Amino acid sequence: MVLIAHIMGSLYGLLAVVFGAFGAHALKKTLNEQQLKSFETGVKYQMYHAILLLVLGFNLNLDSSLERYMVYSFIIGTFLFSFSIYGLSISAAKGRKIKALGPITPLGGLLLVLGWALLLYSFVQNLV
């Protein structure tokens, strides 16, 4: 499980840098200001959670079910949240907004919140 957290954290970090550069240069002429801000939000959240996955992988054993659910919540939540924002921003700029992606973004956000709640719970659990 630690290896999965490290691989996904590294992959998400790499892609966040690539997508950030892509958004700042190639998409700057294609996206309007609001679409570019949304795209940048996806990149920021992706990078935050890439770093978090690496930190968790280096600091926890990730062998308990709580820790596994936490990591999977972050991995799946990041994918659903950030990548749906990318799809929405780019498709809207092309005049063909993929509306099916709309409900996926909050679902990804909910999984991110769940991951953070599980992390908080793991800390509180260790106090008791």
Backbone as CSV, one residue per row, in Angstrom:
resi,resn,N_x,N_y,N_z,CA_x,CA_y,CA_z,C_x,C_y,C_z
1,MET,0.823,-1.206,0.000,0.000,0.000,0.000,0.864,1.265,0.000
2,VAL,1.997,1.191,0.700,2.913,2.332,0.713,3.395,2.621,-0.702
3,LEU,3.704,1.567,-1.442,4.173,1.738,-2.819,3.103,2.405,-3.687
4,ILE,1.837,2.038,-3.492,0.743,2.660,-4.248,0.667,4.153,-3.931
5,ALA,0.778,4.498,-2.642,0.741,5.915,-2.249,1.906,6.668,-2.878
6,HIS,3.088,6.068,-2.884,4.252,6.729,-3.475,4.106,6.877,-4.986
7,ILE,3.667,5.820,-5.650,3.512,5.880,-7.108,2.454,6.909,-7.493
8,MET,1.298,6.849,-6.855,0.221,7.774,-7.206,0.581,9.213,-6.822
9,GLY,1.238,9.398,-5.681,1.675,10.739,-5.291,2.662,11.307,-6.301
10,SER,3.599,10.473,-6.734,4.583,10.914,-7.737,3.920,11.206,-9.075
11,LEU,3.028,10.312,-9.496,2.322,10.504,-10.768,1.467,11.764,-10.737
12,TYR,0.696,11.940,-9.661,-0.137,13.135,-9.554,0.718,14.398,-9.512
13,GLY,1.855,14.356,-8.822,2.735,15.519,-8.779,3.304,15.844,-10.147
14,LEU,3.774,14.821,-10.843,4.308,15.007,-12.194,3.252,15.603,-13.113
15,LEU,2.051,15.024,-13.083,0.981,15.512,-13.953,0.523,16.911,-13.570
16,ALA,0.572,17.246,-12.289,0.186,18.596,-11.862,1.144,19.635,-12.439
17,VAL,2.426,19.313,-12.470,3.400,20.240,-13.058,3.153,20.361,-14.566
18,VAL,2.952,19.229,-15.231,2.699,19.241,-16.675,1.417,20.005,-16.989
19,PHE,0.329,19.680,-16.270,-0.950,20.347,-16.523,-0.886,21.823,-16.158
20,GLY,-0.144,22.162,-15.104,0.010,23.565,-14.730,0.705,24.359,-15.826
21,ALA,1.760,23.785,-16.376,2.470,24.450,-17.476,1.589,24.524,-18.717
22,PHE,0.883,23.436,-18.992,-0.027,23.389,-20.133,-1.106,24.463,-20.000
23,GLY,-1.666,24.595,-18.796,-2.695,25.600,-18.557,-2.150,27.016,-18.664
24,ALA,-0.940,27.226,-18.132,-0.360,28.572,-18.133,0.081,29.026,-19.519
25,HIS,0.401,28.084,-20.377,0.933,28.461,-21.692,-0.039,28.121,-22.824
26,ALA,-0.306,26.862,-23.030,-1.119,26.439,-24.186,-2.590,26.816,-24.041
27,LEU,-3.134,26.673,-22.840,-4.570,26.927,-22.665,-4.897,28.382,-22.375
28,LYS,-3.893,29.177,-22.085,-4.129,30.577,-21.744,-4.868,31.318,-22.860
29,LYS,-4.614,30.908,-24.096,-5.266,31.559,-25.231,-6.623,30.944,-25.546
30,THR,-6.850,29.723,-25.054,-8.078,28.996,-25.374,-9.163,29.192,-24.326
31,LEU,-8.779,29.205,-23.052,-9.745,29.297,-21.959,-10.004,30.751,-21.586
32,ASN,-11.239,31.051,-21.201,-11.511,32.382,-20.664,-10.997,32.427,-19.218
33,GLU,-11.093,33.563,-18.594,-10.522,33.751,-17.255,-11.122,32.787,-16.232
34,GLN,-12.441,32.609,-16.258,-13.104,31.708,-15.305,-12.700,30.259,-15.543
35,GLN,-12.640,29.845,-16.793,-12.239,28.471,-17.118,-10.790,28.216,-16.715
36,LEU,-9.935,29.207,-16.914,-8.529,29.070,-16.526,-8.397,28.964,-15.008
37,LYS,-9.179,29.754,-14.268,-9.162,29.665,-12.805,-9.630,28.291,-12.341
38,SER,-10.662,27.762,-12.970,-11.132,26.423,-12.617,-10.058,25.387,-12.898
39,PHE,-9.430,25.484,-14.050,-8.360,24.564,-14.418,-7.233,24.631,-13.385
40,GLU,-6.854,25.844,-13.001,-5.802,26.033,-11.997,-6.200,25.460,-10.641
41,THR,-7.484,25.530,-10.293,-7.962,24.924,-9.053,-7.744,23.417,-9.087
42,GLY,-8.051,22.803,-10.207,-7.807,21.364,-10.361,-6.339,21.023,-10.178
43,VAL,-5.461,21.838,-10.762,-4.008,21.608,-10.656,-3.562,21.756,-9.201
44,LYS,-4.026,22.805,-8.520,-3.623,23.028,-7.125,-4.050,21.863,-6.233
45,TYR,-5.308,21.463,-6.342,-5.795,20.365,-5.513,-5.061,19.064,-5.838
46,GLN,-4.744,18.870,-7.103,-3.998,17.675,-7.487,-2.613,17.687,-6.837
47,MET,-1.935,18.823,-6.860,-0.600,18.897,-6.270,-0.658,18.756,-4.749
48,TYR,-1.631,19.405,-4.116,-1.750,19.277,-2.657,-1.874,17.803,-2.264
49,HIS,-2.716,17.087,-2.989,-2.969,15.701,-2.618,-1.856,14.766,-3.084
50,ALA,-1.101,15.167,-4.099,0.098,14.404,-4.479,1.101,14.449,-3.334
51,ILE,1.330,15.632,-2.803,2.265,15.790,-1.683,1.757,15.026,-0.467
52,LEU,0.474,15.129,-0.212,-0.107,14.423,0.930,0.084,12.905,0.806
53,LEU,-0.144,12.355,-0.374,0.045,10.918,-0.565,1.494,10.515,-0.302
54,LEU,2.438,11.331,-0.739,3.844,11.030,-0.474,4.150,11.088,1.026
55,VAL,3.637,12.108,1.687,3.859,12.245,3.131,3.245,11.060,3.883
56,LEU,2.032,10.695,3.525,1.392,9.549,4.178,2.188,8.273,3.936
57,GLY,2.653,8.082,2.711,3.423,6.891,2.384,4.729,6.798,3.159
58,PHE,5.346,7.934,3.435,6.605,7.927,4.170,6.408,7.870,5.681
59,ASN,5.225,8.260,6.173,5.036,8.369,7.619,4.106,7.337,8.235
60,LEU,3.331,6.646,7.442,2.423,5.638,7.980,2.722,4.288,7.341
61,ASN,2.374,3.233,8.028,2.554,1.892,7.457,1.521,1.587,6.384
62,LEU,0.370,2.232,6.485,-0.739,2.041,5.555,-1.172,0.578,5.479
63,ASP,-1.121,-0.094,6.633,-1.524,-1.494,6.655,-2.884,-1.720,7.305
64,SER,-3.418,-0.712,7.981,-4.749,-0.870,8.576,-5.815,-0.522,7.535
65,SER,-7.012,-1.026,7.738,-8.093,-0.729,6.790,-8.408,0.767,6.789
66,LEU,-8.332,1.408,7.941,-8.574,2.854,8.022,-7.592,3.602,7.121
67,GLU,-6.319,3.253,7.210,-5.305,3.923,6.405,-5.484,3.620,4.914
68,ARG,-5.869,2.403,4.586,-6.103,2.055,3.176,-7.291,2.842,2.623
69,TYR,-8.389,2.916,3.376,-9.546,3.695,2.927,-9.169,5.158,2.738
70,MET,-8.341,5.663,3.645,-7.894,7.049,3.565,-7.126,7.289,2.258
71,VAL,-6.166,6.434,1.985,-5.350,6.594,0.784,-6.198,6.450,-0.470
72,TYR,-7.074,5.452,-0.505,-7.942,5.278,-1.678,-8.877,6.473,-1.849
73,SER,-9.348,7.052,-0.741,-10.196,8.249,-0.832,-9.442,9.397,-1.478
74,PHE,-8.182,9.557,-1.100,-7.372,10.627,-1.693,-7.052,10.348,-3.162
75,ILE,-6.720,9.109,-3.485,-6.366,8.779,-4.876,-7.573,8.942,-5.793
76,ILE,-8.685,8.327,-5.427,-9.881,8.374,-6.278,-10.486,9.776,-6.260
77,GLY,-10.518,10.397,-5.076,-11.070,11.750,-4.963,-10.309,12.759,-5.800
78,THR,-8.980,12.668,-5.786,-8.162,13.575,-6.592,-8.438,13.371,-8.074
79,PHE,-8.493,12.116,-8.482,-8.761,11.831,-9.895,-10.116,12.391,-10.316
80,LEU,-11.151,12.080,-9.553,-12.495,12.540,-9.920,-12.605,14.061,-9.872
81,PHE,-12.056,14.669,-8.824,-12.171,16.115,-8.662,-11.377,16.864,-9.730
82,SER,-10.082,16.637,-9.759,-9.227,17.427,-10.651,-9.470,17.127,-12.120
83,PHE,-9.559,15.848,-12.462,-9.677,15.508,-13.877,-11.052,15.878,-14.444
84,SER,-12.087,15.870,-13.603,-13.385,16.337,-14.099,-13.352,17.841,-14.337
85,ILE,-12.628,18.571,-13.497,-12.479,20.020,-13.723,-11.732,20.277,-15.023
86,TYR,-10.677,19.503,-15.277,-9.944,19.668,-16.536,-10.875,19.440,-17.725
87,GLY,-11.634,18.362,-17.646,-12.559,18.036,-18.736,-13.624,19.095,-18.927
88,LEU,-14.176,19.582,-17.823,-15.205,20.629,-17.902,-14.636,21.915,-18.500
89,SER,-13.459,22.309,-18.055,-12.857,23.562,-18.536,-12.535,23.494,-20.023
90,ILE,-11.888,22.431,-20.432,-11.478,22.311,-21.831,-12.679,22.125,-22.743
91,SER,-13.638,21.284,-22.330,-14.814,21.063,-23.187,-15.664,22.322,-23.299
92,ALA,-15.756,23.100,-22.222,-16.522,24.355,-22.275,-15.855,25.349,-23.214
93,ALA,-14.534,25.377,-23.207,-13.812,26.298,-24.087,-14.029,25.945,-25.554
94,LYS,-14.264,24.688,-25.827,-14.504,24.245,-27.208,-15.981,24.341,-27.583
95,GLY,-16.808,24.833,-26.638,-18.230,24.998,-26.910,-19.032,23.716,-26.795
96,ARG,-18.445,22.679,-26.266,-19.132,21.392,-26.102,-18.943,20.886,-24.682
97,LYS,-19.448,21.634,-23.719,-19.275,21.287,-22.313,-19.860,19.901,-22.041
98,ILE,-19.048,19.047,-21.451,-19.484,17.686,-21.114,-20.201,17.751,-19.769
99,LYS,-21.512,17.880,-19.821,-22.305,18.100,-18.611,-22.278,16.904,-17.669
100,ALA,-22.003,15.716,-18.193,-21.951,14.522,-17.347,-20.815,14.613,-16.321
101,LEU,-19.815,15.449,-16.601,-18.707,15.612,-15.663,-19.096,16.469,-14.463
102,GLY,-20.129,17.279,-14.597,-20.551,18.185,-13.527,-20.760,17.509,-12.184
103,PRO,-21.526,16.412,-12.107,-21.742,15.750,-10.819,-20.508,15.000,-10.303
104,ILE,-19.547,14.749,-11.166,-18.363,13.988,-10.745,-17.453,14.844,-9.868
105,THR,-17.369,16.133,-10.148,-16.496,17.018,-9.374,-16.856,17.018,-7.890
106,PRO,-18.118,17.239,-7.509,-18.427,17.214,-6.078,-18.260,15.825,-5.449
107,LEU,-18.453,14.782,-6.234,-18.226,13.432,-5.714,-16.740,13.268,-5.367
108,GLY,-15.868,13.742,-6.255,-14.439,13.724,-5.960,-14.112,14.558,-4.731
109,GLY,-14.738,15.728,-4.633,-14.534,16.579,-3.463,-14.982,15.904,-2.180
110,LEU,-16.101,15.188,-2.252,-16.599,14.457,-1.090,-15.607,13.376,-0.654
111,LEU,-15.010,12.682,-1.625,-14.002,11.678,-1.279,-12.757,12.315,-0.663
112,LEU,-12.392,13.498,-1.135,-11.264,14.203,-0.521,-11.582,14.581,0.926
113,VAL,-12.792,15.063,1.155,-13.215,15.399,2.519,-13.204,14.138,3.390
114,LEU,-13.684,13.033,2.851,-13.673,11.767,3.580,-12.243,11.370,3.941
115,GLY,-11.322,11.502,2.991,-9.925,11.180,3.279,-9.366,12.010,4.418
116,TRP,-9.650,13.304,4.390,-9.185,14.182,5.470,-9.855,13.827,6.796
117,ALA,-11.143,13.492,6.757,-11.847,13.098,7.977,-11.249,11.809,8.551
118,LEU,-10.905,10.865,7.681,-10.274,9.626,8.142,-8.892,9.897,8.724
119,LEU,-8.166,10.842,8.148,-6.862,11.210,8.693,-7.028,11.819,10.084
120,LEU,-7.987,12.724,10.224,-8.282,13.318,11.532,-8.667,12.237,12.530
121,TYR,-9.538,11.329,12.107,-9.971,10.239,12.986,-8.781,9.386,13.437
122,SER,-7.848,9.135,12.524,-6.680,8.321,12.898,-5.841,9.007,13.952
123,PHE,-5.741,10.330,13.896,-4.992,11.067,14.915,-5.732,11.064,16.254
124,VAL,-7.045,11.306,16.209,-7.851,11.329,17.427,-7.866,9.943,18.062
125,GLN,-7.963,8.907,17.246,-7.973,7.531,17.722,-6.695,7.219,18.508
126,ASN,-5.576,7.775,18.091,-4.316,7.539,18.787,-4.216,8.283,20.123
127,LEU,-5.076,9.296,20.320,-5.080,10.027,21.584,-5.801,9.238,22.675
128,VAL,-6.765,8.453,22.273,-7.614,7.744,23.241,-7.001,6.451,23.665
